[in-house]
Amino acid sequence: MCCVHSFATIRDVNRRSETTTAFLFAAAAFAACGCAEDAAGQRGPSSDGGAFDAGFDGPVPSDTSYPSDTSNQTDRGPEDRGSTDEGYDSAEAPSDAATDAETSDGGESDAGGEDAGGDVGLPPLLTPEQIGFEEVSPPMAGSVIYFATWAQGAGDKDSVEMMRADKSETAVRFRANRVWSFGVARDGATIAFSSADPFQEQNFGTTIGDAIQFTWVLRPGEAPFQLTNGNVNDECHSFMPGDAALLICRRANFWQRTVGQDTEFGNDPYRIVTVDISSREAAYLTPLRPGFDDIGPALRDDGSILFWRQEFRNNKPYQSLMEMNGDGTGISYLLANSTAPVTSPDGAQVLFRSGGWRKLALAHSHDVAAGVEILDGGTRNIYDFDFSPDAWQVAFTMSRADGESCSDLYVAAIDGSNVTRIIDCAGEGKFVTGVKWVFND
């Protein structure tokens, strides 16, 4: 492999620091050339975020080249809590308008080993006990806000919790080791989540903490089962209509090797993939391209998909809202300097971060350019968010202004009024990451 990235990684055991996003990256040495490998490392703490604030709003140039040098890209995953939201001086927009020409492999069969049916060459499927799974409470009925909390001490488990918007009822749904992402099905009770492979070094030869993480599915009254397998890292879980398949953002093909005194790491960038829950068959929707990460898929009312793309050009990140057909064809650019689309339950509206990390906009899902700002965090970053089941409210997490390295959880009216904090992360000792608001009837 021609692309080489070497990093010294330092584990932040309690993952408390948002400025380091669970890992600190120190560039020990690097070299790069035009190839498909990304810098190896760790993903950020949520399914929908972005590693940097692009800070551009210019027109899309006709240049369709992409950067061959990505050596400055630290692989922090889809949400880096360390974003400074500073932006860049350049008014350049992405180098690729991402038209149909790039989607020759949209819908291609997945050759990355994600068919987790016990095929030859794949490690045995894990048991719930091997990821430390512990069911605590059954799903709550009615309108429920789900959120994840990260363990605060070495050896502790992460949890996915439930609460009412008025805090009248709270419960822990389950605990498990290293829960990096989760999504809740349209039935309001089934959960898909990712958990790190405890045997990744043995099975895949990588020592980068949590590089390999599989998707699990938890249905009410049943034990969870491992859905995906192979050299993959799954995040950004959302359910397709009928809850029969998942949309996921995925990195794959992690590798490492020792050259002299350096350890080199690499992996493919994020791509969006569908996984059928019954057959376990997976298919990539977005193409493999060096320097391009496709993240955060969200379904619209006509079955098409919104997502956001991060491109590195001249060692600077550019982030844009994108769209594509449900089969991965017709990829096209929509809006610069915008990330993390989340659609309403009927797919007709969309929330997204606009102009950086500190503003949340609302738009019709087919007209994002006409989005209206509903929330402004000021000096604070807005991370995870979701519509209420009736789409008249929004739940969101936001960093604190007092220096505490955690995010509070809020609810507000859909126009941004009546903002109410429902979790004081510092006062309650919770590292909140990820939020889903559903109705379980």
N, C-alpha and C positions, 0 to 999 in steps of 0.2 A: 504494500500500500504506500502511496506516495505522500499522503498527507500526515504530518507529524505534529502533535500537540503534546507538550509535556507540562504537567502541573503538579505542584505539591499540594495535597489536599489535607486539611486539618478538620477533624470531625468536631462539630459543636454538639455535644452529647444531648443536651436538653432542648436544642433547637429553639431556644428562647429568643435569640437575637434576630430581629428582622433586618438588621443591617448586613447580616451575613447570609441570610436565607439558608440556614442550617449547615452551610459549609463555607469555609473561607478558602478562596482560591489564590494561591501564590504562584505566579508564573516562574517556574524554575528554568525552563528553556523552551523555545518553540521554533518551528519552521513550518512552512505550509506551501502547498502548491494546489493546482486546480484538481480536486478530487472530491469524492462524496463524503468523506469522514468529517464529523463535527468534532469540536473539542470535547473530550470526555469530562464528565463531572456529575453534578446533581441537579435534579429538577427543583423548581421552587415549590412553595407550599400550597399552590392552588391550581385548579383546573383551567382557569381562564385568563391568567395574567400575562404579563410581558416582561422580558428581561431588561429592557431599557425604554426610556422615553425618546422617541425619535425627534420630535420637535420640528416637523416640517409641514408646510401647507402649500407647496408649489404645485404646478401642473405636472402631469405624468410625461416624462420625456419619451421620445421615440426610440431611444437606445435600448435595445433588448439584451445587452450583455449583462453578465453578473460577475461579481468579484471572484477572482481566483485566490486572493489572499484573505483568509479568514483567521489569521493567526492571533488576532486580538480578541477573538470571540470566546469569552468564558462561558461554558455551557451551564447556565444556571436554571434551565428549565423554563416552563411557560409563565412563571411568575416569580420575579426577583424582588423580594421585599426591600432590597437595598437600592432600588431606583431613586435617583436624586431628582428626577423630573426637571432636569436643567435644559434639555433640548440641545440643539446645535444651531450654529450660525447659518449653515447651508440651507438654502430654500429648495434644494433638489428634492424631488419626489422619488419613489422607487424606480429602479432602472428597468423594470419590467411591468408593462401594463397587464400582463398575465391574461392573454386572450386564449381562444380555443387552441391556438397553435401549440401550446405547451402541454396539452392534455392528451397526448397520444396514448398515454398509459392509464388514463382515468378509468377506474373500474378494473384494472388489471388484477389477475389472481395474485394472492399474497404468497410470495415465495420465502417469507422470513421465518417460517416455522410456527406461525400462530395457530395452525390447526391443532388444537390441544386434545386430540382424541387418542393420545398414547401411541402415535406413529413411531416407527423405528427412527432412532437418532434423537428423539426428545427425551428429556429426563422424566421419571415418573411424576404423575400429578401429586401435588402436596395434599396433606390432610389439613383440616381446620386447626388441629392441635399444633401442627408445625408452624403456623403463623400466629399462634397464641390467641386464637379466636375464642371469645367468651360472649355469649348472648346474655344480656342483662335484663331487657324488657321487651315485650311485644310492641309492634307498631302502635302508635297512638292514632285514634280515629279523628276525623274531622280535619280542620285546617291546622297544619303542623309545619313549623320551621325546623329543618334539620341543619346541623352544623357539625363540623369536626373540631376536635381539640387535640392538640399534640401533647404528648407526655412531657412532664416538667422535670423528670429525673431519670437518670440512667437505669435501664431495666424496666421502667414503667411502660404501660401500653397506651397507644393512642385510642381515642374513642369517637364514635359518632353519636351525637345526642339529639334530643327532640325537645321542643318547647312550644307553648302557645305564644302568640304575639304579645299578649298582655302578661306573660310570665305566670299565669295562674296554674300552670302544670308544666313540669319538666321531668325528663327521664333520660337515662342512657340506653340507647338501642343496643350497641355492642362495643366491645373493646377488641383490639388486635394489635399486633406488632406492625409498626411502620406503615400506617394508612396514609398514603400520599394524595389520593383523590377519591371522590365518590360522586355518584349520581343517583337520583331517586326516580323510579319508573312512574309512568302516568297513572298507574293504579294507586300511587301514594304510599306504597308499602314495600315493594321490592327495591333492593339497593344493589347497585354495582359499585365495587370499590377496588382499588389497587393496593397490594401489599407486597413488600420486598421479598425476594427469594432468599431464604436463609442459607441456601447451598449454591449461591451464584459462583463462588470461586471454584468449587468442585465441578459444577456443571458447565460453566462458561468461561472459566479462566480469568475472571476480572475481580479485582479487589476493591474497586471503587464502590464505596458504600451505597447500597440501594440502587445500583445501576440497573439491575434486572428486577422488574416488578410486574406481576401478573394481575390480570383482572379476575375478580371473584364475583359471584352472584349470590345474594342472600334473599330468599323468599320467605314469607311468613310461615312459621311452623316447620321449616326445614333447616337442615344444616347448610352452610354455604358450600359452594363447589367452585373449584378453579376452572375458569372458562378458557383462558389463553395460556400458551406455553411457548418455550423457545427463547431465543436471545432478543427479548423485547422489553420495552419500558412503556407501560400504558398509563395514560392520564386523560383528563378532559372527558369524563364519562357522561353521556347523555343517551336516553332511550329513544328509539325510533317509534313511530306510531304502532300501536298494538303490543308494544313492549317485547317484541320478538327478536329485536336486534339492537345493537349498540353502535353509537358513533363514538370514536375514541381518537385522541391524538397520540401518536406513537413514535418513539425512537427505536432503532433496532441495530443489530450487528455491532455490539460493543466489543472492543478488542483492546488489548494492552500487551506491551512487550518491553523488555529491558534492553537498552542499548547503552553500553558502558555503565555510567553511574545514573543515568536518567531512565525514568519509566515513561513510556509513551502511551497515550490513550487515544481512542477514537470511537466514533459511532455515526450512524446515519442521522440526518436532521429529522425534526418532527414532520410527520405526514398524517393525514387524516385517513382513517380506516374504518370500515364497517365490519362488525362481527355478528354472525347469526348465533343466537344463544342456543338453539337446539342442535344445529349441525356443527357448531364451532368454526365454521368456515369464515375466513377473513378476506377482505379485498380492499386494497388501497384505492382511495379516490383522488388523491393529489400526487403529483409526480415526485420522484426523487431528484432533487437538484441541489448541488453544493451551495451553501450559503443561504438557503431558503428554509425557514421553518413555517409550517402551516399548522395552526393551533385553534382551539376553541370553537368547534363546529356547533351551529345552532340551526334548528329546522324552522323553515318558514311555512306559511299556511298552504302553499302549493307544492310542498315536498322538496323545494330547492333548499340550499344550505348556505348560510352565512358563515364566514370564518375570518380569522385575521392572519396576516402573513408578516413575518419579520425577515427582512433582508439585510445583510451586511454588505455595504459598498464602501470601499476605501476605509475599512475599519470603523465605519459608522453604521448604526442600526436605523432602519426605516421600517415603520409599521403602518399597515393599511388594512382597512376592511375589504373583504373580498366576497364574491359569490360564485356559486357553481350549481349545476343541476344535481339532482339527487344521485345520479350515476357517476358523478365526477367530471362530466363534460362541461364545456362552456364556462370555464374559469375566467373571471374578469374582475378588474379593479373597480372599487366603489369610492373609497374615501380615505384620504391620507391622514396620518397622525391620529388614528382611531383604532381601538382594540376591544377585545373581549365581548363580542355580541352575545346577548342572552335574549331569547325570544319569549313572548308571552305564551301561556298554555295553548292558545289557539293559533299561534304563529303569526299573528297579524301585526304585532308591535315588537319593537326591539329596544333594549337598553344597551348602551355601550359607553366605554370611556372615550372622551373627546378631548383632543388637544393636550394629551398627557395623562397623568394619573389622578388628577384632582377634581375632574369634572365628569359628571354622569349625564348622558343625554338620552332622550326618548324620541323615537321616530316610528313611522310606519315601516314595517320590515322591508318594503319594496321601495322606500324612498329615504334612505339614511342621510342623504345630503340635506334634507329638510329637518334634521333632528333639532330638538329644542333642549337646551340645558335645563336640567331639573335640580341638580345638586352641585355645589361647589365646595370642596373640602378646604379651600383656602391654602394653608400650609400643610394640610394633611392629605395623605393618599387614600383613595377609595380602591378597595381590592375586589372582594367578591360581592355579588349581588344577584337578586332574583325577584321576579314578579310574585305577588300574592296569587292564589288560585283564581281570584276574580279580576286580576290585573288592575285593581284600584290602589294597591299599595306596593311598596318595594322594601325588601330587607337588604341591608348592605353592611359590610365591614369597613371600618375606617381607622387609620392609624391615629395615634394620640399626639397631642401638642405638648405633653409634659415630659417627653423623653422616654416614657415607658415603651419597651420594645415589644408591644403586642397591639392587637387591633380590637376595638370595641365593636359590638353588634348593635345595629340600629334598625328601626322600622320608620317609614315615612309614607305620607300620601304620595300618589303617583306624580303629583305636580311638585313634589319636593317640600311640601309644607308639613307641619306637625311632626317634625323629626323627634324621635324618642329613643334614647339608649336603653336597650334591654339586657345587654351584658357589659359590665364594667370589667374588662379583661384583667386589669391590675388588681382591682379590689376583690375579684372572684378567683384570681389565680388561674385563668383559662387562656391558653394560646389558641384563639379561634381562627380557623382557616376553612374556607368553603362554606357556602350557605345555599340551601334549597328549600323553597316554600311550596308545599304540595297539599292536596286534599285527599284524604283516605276515607272512602265511604264504605 
